[in-house]
Amino acid sequence: MAYRLNSLLGQVVEPPIAEVHGWVAGRAPGRPLIDMAQAVPRYAPPADATRHLQARLGDPEIVRYAPIIGLAPLREAFADHVGRLYGGPVSAENVAITAGCNQAFCLAMMTLAEAGDEVILPLPYYFNHQMWLDMQGIRAVHLAFRPDRGGVPDLAEAEAKIGPRTRAIVLVSPNNPTGAIYPPEVLARFLALARRHGIALVLDETYKDFLPGEGAAHDLFRQPDWAETLVQLYSFSKAFAMAGHRVGAVTAGPAMIEQLTKAMDCVAISAPRIGQEAALYGLGHLAPWVAANRQTMRERVAMLEGAFRANASGYELVSCGAYFAYVRHPHRGRGAKDVSRHLAQDLGILTVPGSAFGPGQEDFIRFAFANVDGEAMPEMARRLAESRMA
Ligand SMILES: Cc1ncc(COP(=O)(O)O)c(C=O)c1O
């Protein structure tokens, strides 16, 4: 008799990016593919960062485990970075280094919630958040998508949905998939709400380095006792173009970090050491390079907005920022997956259907534009204008 598999995993959706890539596998040569599916920077890390890592490979320590919670200098450097950026008290004891921000989310949820608990997750969600909660038996309680408010979730709705089993509210800003940037006062109200109810505010700031303005995106770290409520998640993948090195961070209160360390020990023992070295180098040396990339992404947002404005294809830009544009497609009544497959197979534009980001998203398509050059935008718009579905 065959063994049984975890039924919770069986109910989790397939990884959407892999499915989307499958649509164009073995594609006949023709127009070059405009790949706007995955949120990865197209550019490589700068040569000095690569040379530094090459040199570090000569150190015998580099192949050993790192401390569970991360290299001390990296924890200190990241605490310093967050503290300076947000103008609040953050120290190394607030920081755990993880194998990417996805793992940061998984560990944070393991630390905060048990099977049967609830976590508030606005629609549309980052699919891996939902997938992880599902496989843990934690119930994701959704907040309605608010395209009328630029995709910013409603505080009163969140409050109404907090119950005795609620353990956290999860927010992503700048948002994946919508690109929405939540105003600082909204984030402050969510923090106050979470504090009032004795639950965590988990804020995924993977895209914080690609904000349109300079300076801090919010003042949450300035709030007294921020560490009792706020759990910030971060990824080094995007800012330093090192997704393959797998490094991220959780910044939270020391009690949270202490418990999270047990989970980290079991799942990874430590984040990859060479990646931690890369992140440390990045924090110390790459600020001007990150700033230049931020400027490039801002220009790309402007080019994308221009391409949609100048376009009579019926594809309507709903929100846009950092790495993402969320677009309402014109083929009403057709599922987002059908439309996204049509874009991939007939027009050579790879996107992710809104349906990957939760219920009620059938009219939407996500375009991730970090992976293409700005010049691709007018060509993308020209192709969208050819969009016809039988
Ligand atoms: C909102 C969000 N969180 C986390 C991640 C994963 O980041 P990492 O590569 O650090 O695991 C992504 C990647 O696309 C993301 O969009």
The ligand as an SDF file (V2000), in Angstrom:
LIG
                    3D

 16 16  0  0  0  0  0  0  0  0999 V2000
    6.5110   40.3050   -1.3390 C   0  0  0  0  0  0  0  0  0  0  0  0
    7.6310   39.3400   -1.4680 C   0  0  0  0  0  0  0  0  0  0  0  0
    8.1320   38.7700   -0.3680 N   0  0  0  0  0  0  0  0  0  0  0  0
    9.1390   37.8960   -0.4460 C   0  0  0  0  0  0  0  0  0  0  0  0
    9.7010   37.5450   -1.6610 C   0  0  0  0  0  0  0  0  0  0  0  0
   10.7810   36.5240   -1.7020 C   0  0  0  0  0  0  0  0  0  0  0  0
   12.0440   37.1000   -1.5310 O   0  0  0  0  0  0  0  0  0  0  0  0
   13.3350   36.1980   -1.3500 P   0  0  0  0  0  0  0  0  0  0  0  0
   13.9630   36.0360   -2.6830 O   0  0  0  0  0  0  0  0  0  0  0  0
   14.1970   37.0090   -0.4310 O   0  0  0  0  0  0  0  0  0  0  0  0
   12.9110   34.9140   -0.7210 O   0  0  0  0  0  0  0  0  0  0  0  0
    9.2170   38.1040   -2.8260 C   0  0  0  0  0  0  0  0  0  0  0  0
    9.7980   37.7220   -4.1300 C   0  0  0  0  0  0  0  0  0  0  0  0
    9.2720   37.9100   -5.1850 O   0  0  0  0  0  0  0  0  0  0  0  0
    8.1520   39.0200   -2.7230 C   0  0  0  0  0  0  0  0  0  0  0  0
    7.6180   39.5640   -3.8250 O   0  0  0  0  0  0  0  0  0  0  0  0
  1  2  1  0
  2  3  1  0
  2 15  2  0
  3  4  2  0
  4  5  1  0
  5  6  1  0
  5 12  2  0
  6  7  1  0
  7  8  1  0
  8  9  2  0
  8 10  1  0
  8 11  1  0
 12 13  1  0
 12 15  1  0
 13 14  2  0
 15 16  1  0
M  END
$$$$
